[in-house]
């Protein structure tokens, strides 16, 4: 049933958030509890034997659980920060989703700049999809619309730069350098915006967290590339 699937996904997302935030502590406590129970079973009701066993098993359980928690926490954070790839183009014959055609020379400098910007924006939208419905997700989605518009401007600049690329008989003009500097800054800004969005998504576990991360969302909105405002 769809309802059961939704609840299962919500539960899985909640567990992932808990592990990402406090995996080391959670697993450390679980390891300690398991070893305490094991010591109690082995002691067979003898308080003296239980104390002796706890002196050995309790530290082993806590440390072992903590180390396992480090791995679990890293895996959970990796899952949140690198969500599954979403459709951004047409599916080719191999089943992979291809980047939409952008009219730039393949493997050229301008294509590489634009494709890096495109990957960051695509990943940003992936991150938004991991956030539960609510004001925080709506805010992130609106910023995503701005990113889409800035990405379109990045493509325009890349095409402009390619059209002005000097050949062997023509020296580079100042405009080419200006376009290059803008695209380099845009590439870094898109990537930083996406990373910050991932950190915010980690905090947006429930609607009430929106108030807590509102300042972070304001900073995120200011961090979005401003290519359209620069003109050119």
Secondary structure, DSSP 8 states (H G I E B T S, - for coil): -HHHHHHHHHHHHHHHHHHHHHHHHHHHHHHHHHHHHHHHHHHTT-HHHHHHHHHHHHHHHHHHHHHHHHHHHHHHHHHHHS------S-B-TTS-B-----SS-TTSHHHHHHHHHHHHHHHHHHHHHTS-SSHHHHHHHHHHHHHHHHHHHHHHHHHHHHHH---TTS---HHHHHHHHHHHHHHHHHHHHHHHHHHHHHH-SSTTHHHHHHHHHHHHHHHS--HHHH--
